[in-house]
Amino acid sequence: MTGWRPRFWWIVFWKPGRATMEHRLYPRNKEDFPVTISNPRYGSKEARVLDISHEGIAVRLDDMPFPQGTLVEVSLPEEQQQRFKHPGGVKGYVVHAKEGEAGLWLLEPNQSV
């Protein structure tokens, strides 16, 4: 069969007793740079980016003050700001939160990935 095919993957994560599935339209790129994640209610926290894609960021934190479903502001270092439309930082939605790591959906897409 010829023609255009969308590029997306279904990724299945197996854990004891349960499996989770994640849809990805864009591949992830491994990164390692510091960011500050903040929310008026929960304060701010320093984190390190683990990977980044067009629609999301995975970060590593010492502890996780932001519960799932929280809107956060992600402040980026100057050398990473050109990747996004809005200089200084982007807004994200915490979709995955556990001790030591978090997954954020970006509300403003990443332009360079």
MDAnalysis code that builds the backbone (N, CA, C; Angstrom):
import MDAnalysis as mda
import numpy as np

u = mda.Universe.empty(339, n_residues=113, atom_resindex=np.repeat(np.arange(113), 3), trajectory=True)
u.add_TopologyAttr("name", ["N", "CA", "C"] * 113)
u.add_TopologyAttr("resid", np.arange(1, 114))
u.add_TopologyAttr("resname", ["MET", "THR", "GLY", "TRP", "ARG", "PRO", "ARG", "PHE", "TRP", "TRP", "ILE", "VAL", "PHE", "TRP", "LYS", "PRO", "GLY", "ARG", "ALA", "THR", "MET", "GLU", "HIS", "ARG", "LEU", "TYR", "PRO", "ARG", "ASN", "LYS", "GLU", "ASP", "PHE", "PRO", "VAL", "THR", "ILE", "SER", "ASN", "PRO", "ARG", "TYR", "GLY", "SER", "LYS", "GLU", "ALA", "ARG", "VAL", "LEU", "ASP", "ILE", "SER", "HIS", "GLU", "GLY", "ILE", "ALA", "VAL", "ARG", "LEU", "ASP", "ASP", "MET", "PRO", "PHE", "PRO", "GLN", "GLY", "THR", "LEU", "VAL", "GLU", "VAL", "SER", "LEU", "PRO", "GLU", "GLU", "GLN", "GLN", "GLN", "ARG", "PHE", "LYS", "HIS", "PRO", "GLY", "GLY", "VAL", "LYS", "GLY", "TYR", "VAL", "VAL", "HIS", "ALA", "LYS", "GLU", "GLY", "GLU", "ALA", "GLY", "LEU", "TRP", "LEU", "LEU", "GLU", "PRO", "ASN", "GLN", "SER", "VAL"])
u.atoms.positions = np.array([
    [0.834, -1.166, 0.000],
    [0.000, 0.000, 0.000],
    [0.890, 1.244, 0.000],
    [0.597, 2.181, -0.874],
    [1.400, 3.395, -0.959],
    [0.599, 4.569, -0.425],
    [1.291, 5.657, -0.227],
    [0.619, 6.854, 0.272],
    [1.171, 7.291, 1.612],
    [0.626, 8.366, 2.106],
    [1.089, 8.949, 3.356],
    [0.584, 8.161, 4.549],
    [1.454, 7.937, 5.499],
    [1.069, 7.284, 6.753],
    [1.474, 8.190, 7.907],
    [0.598, 8.382, 8.864],
    [0.999, 9.206, 10.012],
    [2.065, 8.494, 10.820],
    [2.964, 9.261, 11.406],
    [3.969, 8.616, 12.241],
    [3.570, 8.782, 13.706],
    [3.155, 7.716, 14.290],
    [2.872, 7.705, 15.714],
    [3.065, 6.305, 16.238],
    [3.266, 6.217, 17.523],
    [3.551, 4.944, 18.161],
    [2.654, 4.765, 19.365],
    [2.341, 3.539, 19.661],
    [1.718, 3.203, 20.946],
    [2.812, 2.556, 21.766],
    [3.093, 3.114, 22.910],
    [4.132, 2.590, 23.777],
    [3.443, 1.975, 24.985],
    [3.781, 0.749, 25.286],
    [3.169, 0.068, 26.422],
    [4.210, -0.077, 27.519],
    [3.863, 0.369, 28.718],
    [4.731, 0.246, 29.878],
    [4.145, -0.812, 30.797],
    [4.907, -1.849, 31.086],
    [4.436, -2.928, 31.952],
    [4.965, -2.729, 33.355],
    [4.081, -2.774, 34.308],
    [4.451, -2.712, 35.715],
    [3.761, -3.874, 36.402],
    [4.299, -4.350, 37.505],
    [3.649, -5.461, 38.199],
    [2.194, -5.136, 38.537],
    [1.301, -5.937, 38.037],
    [-0.111, -5.761, 38.337],
    [-0.869, -4.833, 37.418],
    [-0.169, -4.084, 36.555],
    [-0.883, -3.188, 35.647],
    [-0.009, -2.812, 34.454],
    [-0.651, -2.398, 33.410],
    [0.057, -1.910, 32.228],
    [-0.529, -0.552, 31.873],
    [0.309, 0.359, 31.418],
    [-0.175, 1.655, 30.974],
    [0.237, 1.841, 29.526],
    [-0.558, 2.573, 28.787],
    [-0.272, 2.797, 27.377],
    [-0.183, 4.297, 27.127],
    [0.745, 4.695, 26.308],
    [0.974, 6.099, 26.033],
    [1.005, 6.294, 24.521],
    [0.305, 7.307, 24.036],
    [0.304, 7.624, 22.614],
    [1.319, 8.722, 22.360],
    [2.178, 8.544, 21.390],
    [3.191, 9.542, 21.049],
    [3.117, 9.843, 19.566],
    [2.894, 11.105, 19.239],
    [2.931, 11.528, 17.851],
    [4.351, 11.938, 17.454],
    [5.121, 12.412, 18.410],
    [6.486, 12.872, 18.156],
    [7.462, 12.086, 19.026],
    [8.627, 11.759, 18.508],
    [9.612, 11.017, 19.308],
    [10.219, 11.900, 20.402],
    [10.743, 11.250, 21.428],
    [11.404, 11.957, 22.524],
    [12.875, 12.168, 22.192],
    [13.437, 13.236, 22.731],
    [14.860, 13.534, 22.592],
    [15.453, 13.661, 23.986],
    [16.506, 12.895, 24.248],
    [17.170, 12.950, 25.554],
    [17.808, 14.325, 25.734],
    [17.604, 14.906, 26.885],
    [18.165, 16.215, 27.218],
    [18.641, 16.181, 28.661],
    [19.385, 17.188, 29.051],
    [19.812, 17.323, 30.440],
    [20.147, 18.784, 30.700],
    [19.167, 19.549, 31.187],
    [19.393, 20.932, 31.570],
    [18.445, 21.292, 32.709],
    [18.799, 22.308, 33.509],
    [17.967, 22.667, 34.660],
    [16.776, 23.538, 34.259],
    [15.666, 23.395, 34.963],
    [14.487, 24.243, 34.810],
    [13.931, 24.532, 36.206],
    [13.080, 25.547, 36.286],
    [12.353, 25.839, 37.516],
    [10.877, 25.673, 37.221],
    [10.205, 24.830, 37.987],
    [8.772, 24.592, 37.826],
    [8.068, 25.304, 38.970],
    [7.039, 26.106, 38.642],
    [6.370, 26.863, 39.693],
    [4.860, 26.878, 39.505],
    [4.176, 27.059, 40.622],
    [2.727, 27.172, 40.686],
    [2.431, 28.056, 41.897],
    [1.498, 29.024, 41.787],
    [1.243, 29.916, 42.920],
    [0.836, 29.184, 44.206],
    [0.114, 28.110, 44.090],
    [-0.364, 27.379, 45.268],
    [0.716, 26.493, 45.898],
    [1.542, 25.846, 45.055],
    [2.509, 24.864, 45.541],
    [3.944, 25.373, 45.575],
    [4.185, 26.614, 45.161],
    [5.532, 27.172, 45.187],
    [6.339, 26.793, 43.955],
    [7.661, 26.889, 44.076],
    [8.525, 26.560, 42.941],
    [9.554, 25.520, 43.354],
    [10.051, 24.803, 42.351],
    [10.974, 23.696, 42.588],
    [11.964, 23.628, 41.435],
    [13.231, 23.397, 41.762],
    [14.259, 23.177, 40.744],
    [14.159, 21.737, 40.249],
    [14.349, 21.540, 38.944],
    [14.262, 20.202, 38.349],
    [15.267, 20.097, 37.213],
    [15.475, 18.876, 36.722],
    [16.318, 18.630, 35.550],
    [15.474, 17.934, 34.493],
    [15.610, 18.387, 33.256],
    [14.884, 17.784, 32.144],
    [15.551, 16.464, 31.785],
    [14.752, 15.392, 31.673],
    [15.250, 14.079, 31.252],
    [15.117, 13.910, 29.747],
    [13.928, 14.214, 29.230],
    [13.715, 14.194, 27.786],
    [12.634, 15.193, 27.431],
    [12.613, 15.539, 26.147],
    [11.701, 16.562, 25.671],
    [11.194, 16.149, 24.294],
    [9.935, 16.434, 24.014],
    [9.371, 16.174, 22.691],
    [8.554, 17.399, 22.295],
    [7.889, 17.324, 21.162],
    [7.086, 18.444, 20.682],
    [5.960, 18.768, 21.654],
    [5.413, 17.747, 22.311],
    [4.239, 17.972, 23.155],
    [4.477, 17.816, 24.647],
    [5.671, 17.459, 25.078],
    [5.860, 17.247, 26.505],
    [7.297, 17.266, 26.973],
    [7.439, 17.312, 28.303],
    [8.741, 17.294, 28.962],
    [8.670, 16.309, 30.120],
    [9.704, 15.507, 30.287],
    [9.850, 14.666, 31.478],
    [10.956, 15.280, 32.323],
    [10.679, 15.463, 33.624],
    [11.648, 16.092, 34.519],
    [11.920, 15.219, 35.734],
    [13.097, 15.418, 36.320],
    [13.489, 14.725, 37.548],
    [13.516, 15.756, 38.675],
    [12.840, 15.433, 39.800],
    [12.775, 16.306, 40.972],
    [13.231, 15.550, 42.205],
    [13.714, 16.274, 43.214],
    [14.058, 15.622, 44.480],
    [12.806, 15.150, 45.214],
    [11.773, 15.965, 45.214],
    [10.472, 15.553, 45.742],
    [9.404, 16.153, 44.832],
    [8.169, 15.718, 44.968],
    [7.124, 16.112, 44.025],
    [6.017, 16.879, 44.734],
    [6.093, 18.232, 44.777],
    [5.037, 18.997, 45.436],
    [3.807, 19.233, 44.558],
    [3.918, 18.978, 43.250],
    [2.827, 19.272, 42.321],
    [2.004, 18.015, 42.051],
    [0.744, 17.974, 42.466],
    [-0.072, 16.787, 42.195],
    [-0.477, 16.715, 40.723],
    [-0.903, 15.545, 40.318],
    [-1.382, 15.335, 38.959],
    [-2.544, 16.289, 38.694],
    [-2.571, 16.903, 37.512],
    [-3.637, 17.827, 37.149],
    [-3.323, 19.286, 37.429],
    [-2.137, 19.589, 37.924],
    [-1.749, 20.965, 38.251],
    [-1.204, 21.678, 37.015],
    [-1.608, 22.935, 36.826],
    [-1.008, 23.778, 35.794],
    [0.239, 24.420, 36.381],
    [1.348, 24.368, 35.650],
    [2.617, 24.899, 36.141],
    [3.268, 25.783, 35.084],
    [4.142, 26.647, 35.539],
    [4.981, 27.470, 34.669],
    [6.378, 26.868, 34.697],
    [6.961, 26.627, 33.522],
    [8.302, 26.051, 33.421],
    [9.246, 27.148, 32.939],
    [10.166, 27.576, 33.810],
    [11.162, 28.600, 33.459],
    [12.395, 27.907, 32.896],
    [12.769, 28.305, 31.685],
    [13.876, 27.669, 30.969],
    [15.145, 28.509, 31.053],
    [16.328, 27.873, 30.969],
    [17.564, 28.650, 30.866],
    [17.619, 29.377, 29.515],
    [18.403, 30.442, 29.444],
    [18.444, 31.276, 28.234],
    [18.788, 30.501, 26.973],
    [19.726, 29.556, 27.059],
    [20.138, 28.824, 25.851],
    [19.052, 27.886, 25.325],
    [18.026, 27.586, 26.118],
    [16.935, 26.712, 25.676],
    [15.682, 27.489, 25.263],
    [15.631, 28.790, 25.518],
    [14.421, 29.569, 25.277],
    [14.058, 29.709, 23.808],
    [15.027, 29.655, 22.897],
    [14.727, 29.817, 21.472],
    [13.911, 28.654, 20.912],
    [13.798, 27.551, 21.637],
    [13.010, 26.408, 21.176],
    [11.510, 26.672, 21.247],
    [11.097, 27.674, 21.992],
    [9.685, 27.916, 22.247],
    [9.265, 29.291, 21.742],
    [7.961, 29.437, 21.456],
    [7.425, 30.705, 20.972],
    [7.552, 31.807, 22.016],
    [7.286, 31.461, 23.273],
    [7.239, 32.449, 24.341],
    [8.547, 32.441, 25.115],
    [9.338, 33.536, 25.044],
    [10.617, 33.551, 25.759],
    [10.409, 33.528, 27.270],
    [11.365, 32.963, 27.969],
    [11.312, 32.938, 29.425],
    [10.768, 31.654, 29.994],
    [9.726, 31.120, 29.413],
    [9.156, 29.888, 29.945],
    [7.891, 29.484, 29.221],
    [7.392, 28.325, 29.565],
    [6.173, 27.796, 28.965],
    [5.258, 27.289, 30.072],
    [4.000, 27.135, 29.740],
    [3.045, 26.570, 30.681],
    [2.876, 25.089, 30.378],
    [2.699, 24.301, 31.417],
    [2.530, 22.866, 31.267],
    [1.465, 22.338, 32.206],
    [1.039, 21.114, 31.961],
    [0.013, 20.430, 32.743],
    [0.630, 19.137, 33.250],
    [0.617, 18.925, 34.554],
    [1.229, 17.730, 35.140],
    [0.314, 16.536, 34.873],
    [0.751, 15.618, 34.005],
    [-0.052, 14.433, 33.684],
    [0.451, 13.186, 34.390],
    [1.691, 13.228, 34.844],
    [2.283, 12.077, 35.531],
    [3.110, 12.632, 36.680],
    [2.822, 12.191, 37.885],
    [3.561, 12.689, 39.048],
    [3.814, 11.553, 40.014],
    [5.079, 11.280, 40.254],
    [5.445, 10.328, 41.297],
    [6.736, 10.812, 41.928],
    [7.114, 10.211, 43.021],
    [8.305, 10.647, 43.743],
    [9.530, 10.617, 42.833],
    [10.142, 11.765, 42.629],
    [11.370, 11.829, 41.855],
    [11.219, 12.184, 40.389],
    [10.017, 12.113, 39.807],
    [9.866, 12.469, 38.396],
    [8.451, 12.939, 38.097],
    [8.336, 13.681, 36.999],
    [7.036, 14.190, 36.561],
    [7.017, 14.259, 35.047],
    [5.835, 14.114, 34.474],
    [5.632, 14.272, 33.042],
    [4.695, 15.437, 32.810],
    [5.077, 16.354, 31.931],
    [4.291, 17.556, 31.668],
    [3.869, 17.604, 30.211],
    [2.595, 17.860, 29.962],
    [2.133, 18.201, 28.621],
    [2.330, 19.688, 28.470],
    [2.906, 20.113, 27.366],
    [3.118, 21.534, 27.124],
    [1.862, 22.153, 26.538],
    [1.481, 23.326, 27.037],
    [0.336, 24.036, 26.490],
    [0.735, 24.884, 25.292],
    [2.040, 25.181, 25.154],
    [2.588, 25.819, 23.960],
    [3.589, 24.842, 23.358],
    [3.359, 24.353, 22.138],
    [4.236, 23.315, 21.575],
    [5.682, 23.774, 21.410],
    [6.570, 22.811, 21.528],
    [8.000, 23.007, 21.315],
    [8.225, 23.162, 19.813],
    [8.934, 24.195, 19.391],
    [9.084, 24.494, 17.965],
    [10.204, 23.725, 17.274],
    [11.242, 23.318, 18.007],
    [12.425, 22.780, 17.334],
    [12.519, 21.264, 17.337],
    [11.681, 20.581, 18.068],
    [11.807, 19.122, 18.171],
    [10.894, 18.472, 17.171],
])
